């Protein structure tokens, strides 16, 4: 069995609550640096930035958590309005967003305007269009940038799990950076793409499911439903 497969299969699980024990900052930095170093990017642009909210950023995490709750409620309301659902949870908080609120480290990853390196500056002079440098293209290229963010997140996951530090993701939040600014998160300049939390887990989501005897119900689709071998 491959080391990477075993690492992800046995150690990666959604964290419901983190321990109050804080991993050393140096360990987080090392995993982030390695993820930056080994993650590929179109034009070597890395048109995203990683903001790290440490243990001292409790007020900011409360605000970011509120943007997750707001997005979740809005999604339910829209679904009912469009007859895609029959009811909402009426604002009942999702306990599995609590990791955004209470954690040692929160990473929010946002779009970023990139500056071409020397090679691509020469290519631009020849007619190459470097779309990562323009504000008007941030939303147009977000799909490809999001793929890169996913690669970064996966690499970070590998490196942080090697240190026996847990990691969890979230993609439910308000995308408009102006709303982030409005509630005091003024350092956020561009739309968010992904959130990652890390620390030492105290309880996992799977623990709740096991107590409810539903851990055999919340499973992935069959391999054959996802992967189609074209012959």
Secondary structure, DSSP 8 states (H G I E B T S, - for coil): --HHHHHHHHH---EEEE-S----HHHHHHHHHHHHHH---GGG---EEEEEE-TT-HHHHHHHHHHHHHHHHHHHHHHHHTTS-S---TT---GGGHHHHS-SEEEEEEE------HHHHHHHHTT---GGG-GGGTTTTHHHHHHHHHHHHHHHHHHHHTTT-EEEEE--S---HHHHHHTT-TT--S-EEEEEEEE-EEEEHHHHHHHTT-TTTS----HHHH-----
